């Protein structure tokens, strides 16, 4: 078996730096996208309620029980 190769300290530092920068970037990106996603979920919930109400009314019209 071949002995492990000694990795340059510069390469090790670059790898760790890239990892840390990536984690920090991901945290900032997540923090920026989270409120947008929450707003989209809120809007989707409102649209779902309206859609369900329209479906309920359409079903009542189809059955002929509008006034019940």
PDB file of N, CA, C and O in Angstrom:
ATOM      1  N   UNK A   1       0.845  -1.172   0.000  1.00  0.00           N
ATOM      2  CA  UNK A   1       0.000   0.000   0.000  1.00  0.00           C
ATOM      3  C   UNK A   1       0.890   1.234   0.000  1.00  0.00           C
ATOM      4  O   UNK A   1       1.929   1.264   0.658  1.00  0.00           O
ATOM      5  N   UNK A   2       0.471   2.247  -0.743  1.00  0.00           N
ATOM      6  CA  UNK A   2       1.258   3.470  -0.878  1.00  0.00           C
ATOM      7  C   UNK A   2       1.005   4.357   0.341  1.00  0.00           C
ATOM      8  O   UNK A   2      -0.142   4.523   0.756  1.00  0.00           O
ATOM      9  N   UNK A   3       2.064   4.927   0.918  1.00  0.00           N
ATOM     10  CA  UNK A   3       1.867   5.820   2.065  1.00  0.00           C
ATOM     11  C   UNK A   3       1.135   7.100   1.632  1.00  0.00           C
ATOM     12  O   UNK A   3       1.258   7.522   0.482  1.00  0.00           O
ATOM     13  N   UNK A   4       0.382   7.712   2.543  1.00  0.00           N
ATOM     14  CA  UNK A   4      -0.354   8.929   2.201  1.00  0.00           C
ATOM     15  C   UNK A   4       0.595  10.063   1.809  1.00  0.00           C
ATOM     16  O   UNK A   4       1.715  10.165   2.310  1.00  0.00           O
ATOM     17  N   UNK A   5       0.118  10.900   0.909  1.00  0.00           N
ATOM     18  CA  UNK A   5       0.912  12.031   0.430  1.00  0.00           C
ATOM     19  C   UNK A   5       0.748  13.188   1.402  1.00  0.00           C
ATOM     20  O   UNK A   5      -0.349  13.436   1.902  1.00  0.00           O
ATOM     21  N   UNK A   6       1.830  13.889   1.665  1.00  0.00           N
ATOM     22  CA  UNK A   6       1.790  15.052   2.536  1.00  0.00           C
ATOM     23  C   UNK A   6       1.155  16.212   1.761  1.00  0.00           C
ATOM     24  O   UNK A   6       1.691  16.646   0.742  1.00  0.00           O
ATOM     25  N   UNK A   7       0.012  16.712   2.246  1.00  0.00           N
ATOM     26  CA  UNK A   7      -0.697  17.802   1.573  1.00  0.00           C
ATOM     27  C   UNK A   7      -0.110  19.123   2.045  1.00  0.00           C
ATOM     28  O   UNK A   7       0.159  19.319   3.230  1.00  0.00           O
ATOM     29  N   UNK A   8       0.080  20.020   1.090  1.00  0.00           N
ATOM     30  CA  UNK A   8       0.653  21.329   1.374  1.00  0.00           C
ATOM     31  C   UNK A   8      -0.224  22.103   2.364  1.00  0.00           C
ATOM     32  O   UNK A   8      -1.450  22.051   2.268  1.00  0.00           O
ATOM     33  N   UNK A   9       0.390  22.819   3.311  1.00  0.00           N
ATOM     34  CA  UNK A   9      -0.392  23.647   4.235  1.00  0.00           C
ATOM     35  C   UNK A   9      -1.218  24.711   3.505  1.00  0.00           C
ATOM     36  O   UNK A   9      -2.298  25.081   3.966  1.00  0.00           O
ATOM     37  N   UNK A  10      -0.718  25.198   2.377  1.00  0.00           N
ATOM     38  CA  UNK A  10      -1.469  26.182   1.597  1.00  0.00           C
ATOM     39  C   UNK A  10      -2.772  25.568   1.077  1.00  0.00           C
ATOM     40  O   UNK A  10      -3.825  26.205   1.117  1.00  0.00           O
ATOM     41  N   UNK A  11      -2.695  24.342   0.595  1.00  0.00           N
ATOM     42  CA  UNK A  11      -3.893  23.662   0.092  1.00  0.00           C
ATOM     43  C   UNK A  11      -4.862  23.375   1.238  1.00  0.00           C
ATOM     44  O   UNK A  11      -6.071  23.551   1.084  1.00  0.00           O
ATOM     45  N   UNK A  12      -4.347  22.941   2.373  1.00  0.00           N
ATOM     46  CA  UNK A  12      -5.206  22.692   3.535  1.00  0.00           C
ATOM     47  C   UNK A  12      -5.923  23.974   3.956  1.00  0.00           C
ATOM     48  O   UNK A  12      -7.125  23.968   4.221  1.00  0.00           O
ATOM     49  N   UNK A  13      -5.167  25.073   4.013  1.00  0.00           N
ATOM     50  CA  UNK A  13      -5.753  26.361   4.397  1.00  0.00           C
ATOM     51  C   UNK A  13      -6.811  26.790   3.393  1.00  0.00           C
ATOM     52  O   UNK A  13      -7.869  27.286   3.779  1.00  0.00           O
ATOM     53  N   UNK A  14      -6.534  26.602   2.113  1.00  0.00           N
ATOM     54  CA  UNK A  14      -7.499  26.978   1.078  1.00  0.00           C
ATOM     55  C   UNK A  14      -8.772  26.142   1.202  1.00  0.00           C
ATOM     56  O   UNK A  14      -9.874  26.669   1.052  1.00  0.00           O
ATOM     57  N   UNK A  15      -8.632  24.862   1.472  1.00  0.00           N
ATOM     58  CA  UNK A  15      -9.806  23.994   1.615  1.00  0.00           C
ATOM     59  C   UNK A  15     -10.665  24.410   2.801  1.00  0.00           C
ATOM     60  O   UNK A  15     -11.884  24.532   2.684  1.00  0.00           O
ATOM     61  N   UNK A  16     -10.020  24.627   3.942  1.00  0.00           N
ATOM     62  CA  UNK A  16     -10.769  25.026   5.134  1.00  0.00           C
ATOM     63  C   UNK A  16     -11.406  26.399   4.938  1.00  0.00           C
ATOM     64  O   UNK A  16     -12.537  26.633   5.366  1.00  0.00           O
ATOM     65  N   UNK A  17     -10.679  27.300   4.293  1.00  0.00           N
ATOM     66  CA  UNK A  17     -11.228  28.636   4.034  1.00  0.00           C
ATOM     67  C   UNK A  17     -12.452  28.545   3.135  1.00  0.00           C
ATOM     68  O   UNK A  17     -13.459  29.208   3.385  1.00  0.00           O
ATOM     69  N   UNK A  18     -12.372  27.732   2.093  1.00  0.00           N
ATOM     70  CA  UNK A  18     -13.506  27.568   1.182  1.00  0.00           C
ATOM     71  C   UNK A  18     -14.707  26.969   1.922  1.00  0.00           C
ATOM     72  O   UNK A  18     -15.847  27.374   1.697  1.00  0.00           O
ATOM     73  N   UNK A  19     -14.445  26.013   2.795  1.00  0.00           N
ATOM     74  CA  UNK A  19     -15.522  25.404   3.562  1.00  0.00           C
ATOM     75  C   UNK A  19     -16.200  26.437   4.461  1.00  0.00           C
ATOM     76  O   UNK A  19     -17.428  26.526   4.487  1.00  0.00           O
ATOM     77  N   UNK A  20     -15.421  27.204   5.182  1.00  0.00           N
ATOM     78  CA  UNK A  20     -15.966  28.205   6.103  1.00  0.00           C
ATOM     79  C   UNK A  20     -16.715  29.293   5.343  1.00  0.00           C
ATOM     80  O   UNK A  20     -17.803  29.700   5.750  1.00  0.00           O
ATOM     81  N   UNK A  21     -16.135  29.766   4.238  1.00  0.00           N
ATOM     82  CA  UNK A  21     -16.807  30.788   3.430  1.00  0.00           C
ATOM     83  C   UNK A  21     -18.122  30.239   2.884  1.00  0.00           C
ATOM     84  O   UNK A  21     -19.122  30.957   2.852  1.00  0.00           O
ATOM     85  N   UNK A  22     -18.139  28.992   2.459  1.00  0.00           N
ATOM     86  CA  UNK A  22     -19.362  28.374   1.952  1.00  0.00           C
ATOM     87  C   UNK A  22     -20.441  28.265   3.014  1.00  0.00           C
ATOM     88  O   UNK A  22     -21.617  28.492   2.729  1.00  0.00           O
ATOM     89  N   UNK A  23     -20.060  27.925   4.218  1.00  0.00           N
ATOM     90  CA  UNK A  23     -21.025  27.832   5.318  1.00  0.00           C
ATOM     91  C   UNK A  23     -21.601  29.207   5.631  1.00  0.00           C
ATOM     92  O   UNK A  23     -22.810  29.349   5.813  1.00  0.00           O
ATOM     93  N   UNK A  24     -20.743  30.215   5.695  1.00  0.00           N
ATOM     94  CA  UNK A  24     -21.198  31.578   5.980  1.00  0.00           C
ATOM     95  C   UNK A  24     -22.113  32.077   4.866  1.00  0.00           C
ATOM     96  O   UNK A  24     -23.160  32.666   5.136  1.00  0.00           O
ATOM     97  N   UNK A  25     -21.720  31.841   3.612  1.00  0.00           N
ATOM     98  CA  UNK A  25     -22.552  32.250   2.479  1.00  0.00           C
ATOM     99  C   UNK A  25     -23.916  31.563   2.538  1.00  0.00           C
ATOM    100  O   UNK A  25     -24.945  32.199   2.311  1.00  0.00           O
ATOM    101  N   UNK A  26     -23.923  30.285   2.840  1.00  0.00           N
ATOM    102  CA  UNK A  26     -25.176  29.542   2.930  1.00  0.00           C
ATOM    103  C   UNK A  26     -26.092  30.090   4.011  1.00  0.00           C
ATOM    104  O   UNK A  26     -27.306  30.166   3.822  1.00  0.00           O
ATOM    105  N   UNK A  27     -25.517  30.471   5.141  1.00  0.00           N
ATOM    106  CA  UNK A  27     -26.308  31.047   6.234  1.00  0.00           C
ATOM    107  C   UNK A  27     -26.937  32.366   5.801  1.00  0.00           C
ATOM    108  O   UNK A  27     -28.124  32.594   6.035  1.00  0.00           O
ATOM    109  N   UNK A  28     -26.145  33.240   5.166  1.00  0.00           N
ATOM    110  CA  UNK A  28     -26.685  34.522   4.704  1.00  0.00           C
ATOM    111  C   UNK A  28     -27.752  34.304   3.636  1.00  0.00           C
ATOM    112  O   UNK A  28     -28.783  34.977   3.637  1.00  0.00           O
ATOM    113  N   UNK A  29     -27.507  33.377   2.739  1.00  0.00           N
ATOM    114  CA  UNK A  29     -28.469  33.101   1.665  1.00  0.00           C
ATOM    115  C   UNK A  29     -29.771  32.555   2.247  1.00  0.00           C
ATOM    116  O   UNK A  29     -30.857  32.948   1.823  1.00  0.00           O
ATOM    117  N   UNK A  30     -29.660  31.664   3.204  1.00  0.00           N
ATOM    118  CA  UNK A  30     -30.838  31.107   3.864  1.00  0.00           C
ATOM    119  C   UNK A  30     -31.630  32.208   4.564  1.00  0.00           C
ATOM    120  O   UNK A  30     -32.856  32.264   4.462  1.00  0.00           O
ATOM    121  N   UNK A  31     -30.915  33.085   5.278  1.00  0.00           N
ATOM    122  CA  UNK A  31     -31.582  34.175   5.981  1.00  0.00           C
ATOM    123  C   UNK A  31     -32.284  35.125   5.018  1.00  0.00           C
ATOM    124  O   UNK A  31     -33.311  35.706   5.368  1.00  0.00           O
ATOM    125  N   UNK A  32     -31.749  35.293   3.814  1.00  0.00           N
ATOM    126  CA  UNK A  32     -32.384  36.160   2.828  1.00  0.00           C
ATOM    127  C   UNK A  32     -33.591  35.492   2.184  1.00  0.00           C
ATOM    128  O   UNK A  32     -34.576  36.169   1.890  1.00  0.00           O
ATOM    129  N   UNK A  33     -33.542  34.199   1.961  1.00  0.00           N
ATOM    130  CA  UNK A  33     -34.618  33.499   1.269  1.00  0.00           C
ATOM    131  C   UNK A  33     -35.773  33.090   2.190  1.00  0.00           C
ATOM    132  O   UNK A  33     -36.898  32.912   1.724  1.00  0.00           O
ATOM    133  N   UNK A  34     -35.505  32.942   3.478  1.00  0.00           N
ATOM    134  CA  UNK A  34     -36.529  32.471   4.402  1.00  0.00           C
ATOM    135  C   UNK A  34     -37.759  33.374   4.437  1.00  0.00           C
ATOM    136  O   UNK A  34     -38.872  32.858   4.335  1.00  0.00           O
ATOM    137  N   UNK A  35     -37.620  34.708   4.576  1.00  0.00           N
ATOM    138  CA  UNK A  35     -38.823  35.551   4.602  1.00  0.00           C
ATOM    139  C   UNK A  35     -39.598  35.508   3.284  1.00  0.00           C
ATOM    140  O   UNK A  35     -40.826  35.593   3.286  1.00  0.00           O
ATOM    141  N   UNK A  36     -38.903  35.380   2.182  1.00  0.00           N
ATOM    142  CA  UNK A  36     -39.565  35.309   0.879  1.00  0.00           C
ATOM    143  C   UNK A  36     -40.411  34.039   0.807  1.00  0.00           C
ATOM    144  O   UNK A  36     -41.553  34.073   0.350  1.00  0.00           O
ATOM    145  N   UNK A  37     -39.852  32.934   1.255  1.00  0.00           N
ATOM    146  CA  UNK A  37     -40.581  31.662   1.236  1.00  0.00           C
ATOM    147  C   UNK A  37     -41.782  31.708   2.184  1.00  0.00           C
ATOM    148  O   UNK A  37     -42.840  31.169   1.862  1.00  0.00           O
ATOM    149  N   UNK A  38     -41.630  32.340   3.338  1.00  0.00           N
ATOM    150  CA  UNK A  38     -42.744  32.453   4.278  1.00  0.00           C
ATOM    151  C   UNK A  38     -43.879  33.261   3.661  1.00  0.00           C
ATOM    152  O   UNK A  38     -45.047  32.903   3.807  1.00  0.00           O
ATOM    153  N   UNK A  39     -43.543  34.349   2.975  1.00  0.00           N
ATOM    154  CA  UNK A  39     -44.553  35.172   2.313  1.00  0.00           C
ATOM    155  C   UNK A  39     -45.252  34.375   1.215  1.00  0.00           C
ATOM    156  O   UNK A  39     -46.472  34.458   1.072  1.00  0.00           O
ATOM    157  N   UNK A  40     -44.498  33.610   0.446  1.00  0.00           N
ATOM    158  CA  UNK A  40     -45.095  32.784  -0.605  1.00  0.00           C
ATOM    159  C   UNK A  40     -46.039  31.741  -0.016  1.00  0.00           C
ATOM    160  O   UNK A  40     -47.103  31.480  -0.578  1.00  0.00           O
ATOM    161  N   UNK A  41     -45.658  31.143   1.112  1.00  0.00           N
ATOM    162  CA  UNK A  41     -46.533  30.164   1.760  1.00  0.00           C
ATOM    163  C   UNK A  41     -47.807  30.828   2.276  1.00  0.00           C
ATOM    164  O   UNK A  41     -48.891  30.253   2.180  1.00  0.00           O
ATOM    165  N   UNK A  42     -47.678  32.035   2.822  1.00  0.00           N
ATOM    166  CA  UNK A  42     -48.845  32.762   3.324  1.00  0.00           C
ATOM    167  C   UNK A  42     -49.807  33.080   2.180  1.00  0.00           C
ATOM    168  O   UNK A  42     -51.016  32.891   2.313  1.00  0.00           O
ATOM    169  N   UNK A  43     -49.275  33.561   1.063  1.00  0.00           N
ATOM    170  CA  UNK A  43     -50.103  33.890  -0.098  1.00  0.00           C
ATOM    171  C   UNK A  43     -50.765  32.633  -0.646  1.00  0.00           C
ATOM    172  O   UNK A  43     -51.944  32.654  -0.999  1.00  0.00           O
ATOM    173  N   UNK A  44     -50.018  31.547  -0.719  1.00  0.00           N
ATOM    174  CA  UNK A  44     -50.572  30.285  -1.217  1.00  0.00           C
ATOM    175  C   UNK A  44     -51.716  29.812  -0.323  1.00  0.00           C
ATOM    176  O   UNK A  44     -52.718  29.301  -0.823  1.00  0.00           O
ATOM    177  N   UNK A  45     -51.580  29.974   0.984  1.00  0.00           N
ATOM    178  CA  UNK A  45     -52.642  29.578   1.912  1.00  0.00           C
ATOM    179  C   UNK A  45     -53.899  30.417   1.674  1.00  0.00           C
ATOM    180  O   UNK A  45     -55.007  29.881   1.680  1.00  0.00           O
ATOM    181  N   UNK A  46     -53.738  31.724   1.467  1.00  0.00           N
ATOM    182  CA  UNK A  46     -54.886  32.588   1.177  1.00  0.00           C
ATOM    183  C   UNK A  46     -55.551  32.177  -0.137  1.00  0.00           C
ATOM    184  O   UNK A  46     -56.777  32.106  -0.222  1.00  0.00           O
ATOM    185  N   UNK A  47     -54.741  31.909  -1.156  1.00  0.00           N
ATOM    186  CA  UNK A  47     -55.287  31.489  -2.450  1.00  0.00           C
ATOM    187  C   UNK A  47     -56.011  30.152  -2.327  1.00  0.00           C
ATOM    188  O   UNK A  47     -57.024  29.926  -2.990  1.00  0.00           O
ATOM    189  N   UNK A  48     -55.494  29.273  -1.484  1.00  0.00           N
ATOM    190  CA  UNK A  48     -56.128  27.970  -1.284  1.00  0.00           C
ATOM    191  C   UNK A  48     -57.507  28.146  -0.653  1.00  0.00           C
ATOM    192  O   UNK A  48     -58.463  27.478  -1.049  1.00  0.00           O
ATOM    193  N   UNK A  49     -57.612  29.050   0.335  1.00  0.00           N
ATOM    194  CA  UNK A  49     -58.905  29.294   0.974  1.00  0.00           C
ATOM    195  C   UNK A  49     -59.912  29.830  -0.040  1.00  0.00           C
ATOM    196  O   UNK A  49     -61.063  29.394  -0.061  1.00  0.00           O
ATOM    197  N   UNK A  50     -59.487  30.773  -0.878  1.00  0.00           N
ATOM    198  CA  UNK A  50     -60.371  31.342  -1.898  1.00  0.00           C
ATOM    199  C   UNK A  50     -60.781  30.259  -2.892  1.00  0.00           C
ATOM    200  O   UNK A  50     -61.952  30.168  -3.261  1.00  0.00           O
ATOM    201  N   UNK A  51     -59.823  29.439  -3.325  1.00  0.00           N
ATOM    202  CA  UNK A  51     -60.107  28.374  -4.285  1.00  0.00           C
ATOM    203  C   UNK A  51     -61.097  27.362  -3.701  1.00  0.00           C
ATOM    204  O   UNK A  51     -62.012  26.920  -4.395  1.00  0.00           O
ATOM    205  N   UNK A  52     -60.917  26.995  -2.432  1.00  0.00           N
ATOM    206  CA  UNK A  52     -61.831  26.049  -1.792  1.00  0.00           C
ATOM    207  C   UNK A  52     -63.233  26.635  -1.671  1.00  0.00           C
ATOM    208  O   UNK A  52     -64.221  25.922  -1.845  1.00  0.00           O
ATOM    209  N   UNK A  53     -63.324  27.927  -1.374  1.00  0.00           N
ATOM    210  CA  UNK A  53     -64.627  28.583  -1.277  1.00  0.00           C
ATOM    211  C   UNK A  53     -65.320  28.596  -2.640  1.00  0.00           C
ATOM    212  O   UNK A  53     -66.522  28.347  -2.727  1.00  0.00           O
ATOM    213  N   UNK A  54     -64.571  28.883  -3.694  1.00  0.00           N
ATOM    214  CA  UNK A  54     -65.145  28.868  -5.045  1.00  0.00           C
ATOM    215  C   UNK A  54     -65.614  27.462  -5.415  1.00  0.00           C
ATOM    216  O   UNK A  54     -66.676  27.301  -6.017  1.00  0.00           O
ATOM    217  N   UNK A  55     -64.838  26.458  -5.061  1.00  0.00           N
ATOM    218  CA  UNK A  55     -65.227  25.075  -5.344  1.00  0.00           C
ATOM    219  C   UNK A  55     -66.488  24.693  -4.576  1.00  0.00           C
ATOM    220  O   UNK A  55     -67.354  23.995  -5.102  1.00  0.00           O
ATOM    221  N   UNK A  56     -66.587  25.152  -3.332  1.00  0.00           N
ATOM    222  CA  UNK A  56     -67.774  24.870  -2.524  1.00  0.00           C
ATOM    223  C   UNK A  56     -69.007  25.506  -3.158  1.00  0.00           C
ATOM    224  O   UNK A  56     -70.059  24.873  -3.249  1.00  0.00           O
ATOM    225  N   UNK A  57     -68.877  26.759  -3.598  1.00  0.00           N
ATOM    226  CA  UNK A  57     -69.995  27.458  -4.234  1.00  0.00           C
ATOM    227  C   UNK A  57     -70.374  26.774  -5.545  1.00  0.00           C
ATOM    228  O   UNK A  57     -71.558  26.596  -5.828  1.00  0.00           O
ATOM    229  N   UNK A  58     -69.385  26.390  -6.344  1.00  0.00           N
ATOM    230  CA  UNK A  58     -69.665  25.708  -7.610  1.00  0.00           C
ATOM    231  C   UNK A  58     -70.376  24.384  -7.362  1.00  0.00           C
ATOM    232  O   UNK A  58     -71.274  24.010  -8.115  1.00  0.00           O
ATOM    233  N   UNK A  59     -69.978  23.675  -6.312  1.00  0.00           N
ATOM    234  CA  UNK A  59     -70.622  22.405  -5.982  1.00  0.00           C
ATOM    235  C   UNK A  59     -72.069  22.638  -5.570  1.00  0.00           C
ATOM    236  O   UNK A  59     -72.959  21.883  -5.960  1.00  0.00           O
ATOM    237  N   UNK A  60     -72.304  23.687  -4.779  1.00  0.00           N
ATOM    238  CA  UNK A  60     -73.670  23.999  -4.367  1.00  0.00           C
ATOM    239  C   UNK A  60     -74.524  24.376  -5.572  1.00  0.00           C
ATOM    240  O   UNK A  60     -75.683  23.970  -5.661  1.00  0.00           O
ATOM    241  N   UNK A  61     -73.965  25.142  -6.493  1.00  0.00           N
ATOM    242  CA  UNK A  61     -74.710  25.517  -7.695  1.00  0.00           C
ATOM    243  C   UNK A  61     -75.046  24.287  -8.533  1.00  0.00           C
ATOM    244  O   UNK A  61     -76.144  24.180  -9.079  1.00  0.00           O
ATOM    245  N   UNK A  62     -74.103  23.370  -8.630  1.00  0.00           N
ATOM    246  CA  UNK A  62     -74.326  22.154  -9.408  1.00  0.00           C
ATOM    247  C   UNK A  62     -75.411  21.283  -8.771  1.00  0.00           C
ATOM    248  O   UNK A  62     -76.178  20.626  -9.474  1.00  0.00           O
ATOM    249  N   UNK A  63     -75.469  21.284  -7.448  1.00  0.00           N
ATOM    250  CA  UNK A  63     -76.470  20.482  -6.743  1.00  0.00           C
ATOM    251  C   UNK A  63     -77.805  21.208  -6.649  1.00  0.00           C
ATOM    252  O   UNK A  63     -78.834  20.584  -6.390  1.00  0.00           O
ATOM    253  N   UNK A  64     -77.796  22.515  -6.856  1.00  0.00           N
ATOM    254  CA  UNK A  64     -79.025  23.293  -6.766  1.00  0.00           C
ATOM    255  C   UNK A  64     -79.406  23.645  -5.349  1.00  0.00           C
ATOM    256  O   UNK A  64     -80.574  23.919  -5.075  1.00  0.00           O
ATOM    257  N   UNK A  65     -78.432  23.644  -4.428  1.00  0.00           N
ATOM    258  CA  UNK A  65     -78.710  23.971  -3.029  1.00  0.00           C
ATOM    259  C   UNK A  65     -78.012  25.264  -2.650  1.00  0.00           C
ATOM    260  O   UNK A  65     -77.263  25.305  -1.675  1.00  0.00           O
ATOM    261  N   UNK A  66     -78.252  26.312  -3.411  1.00  0.00           N
ATOM    262  CA  UNK A  66     -77.569  27.580  -3.172  1.00  0.00           C
ATOM    263  C   UNK A  66     -78.055  28.223  -1.890  1.00  0.00           C
ATOM    264  O   UNK A  66     -77.269  28.863  -1.191  1.00  0.00           O
ATOM    265  N   UNK A  67     -79.331  28.070  -1.563  1.00  0.00           N
ATOM    266  CA  UNK A  67     -79.901  28.797  -0.439  1.00  0.00           C
ATOM    267  C   UNK A  67     -79.924  27.997   0.852  1.00  0.00           C
ATOM    268  O   UNK A  67     -80.596  28.401   1.800  1.00  0.00           O
ATOM    269  N   UNK A  68     -79.216  26.880   0.924  1.00  0.00           N
ATOM    270  CA  UNK A  68     -79.219  26.131   2.164  1.00  0.00           C
ATOM    271  C   UNK A  68     -78.032  26.462   2.999  1.00  0.00           C
ATOM    272  O   UNK A  68     -77.873  25.916   4.091  1.00  0.00           O
TER     273      UNK A  68
END
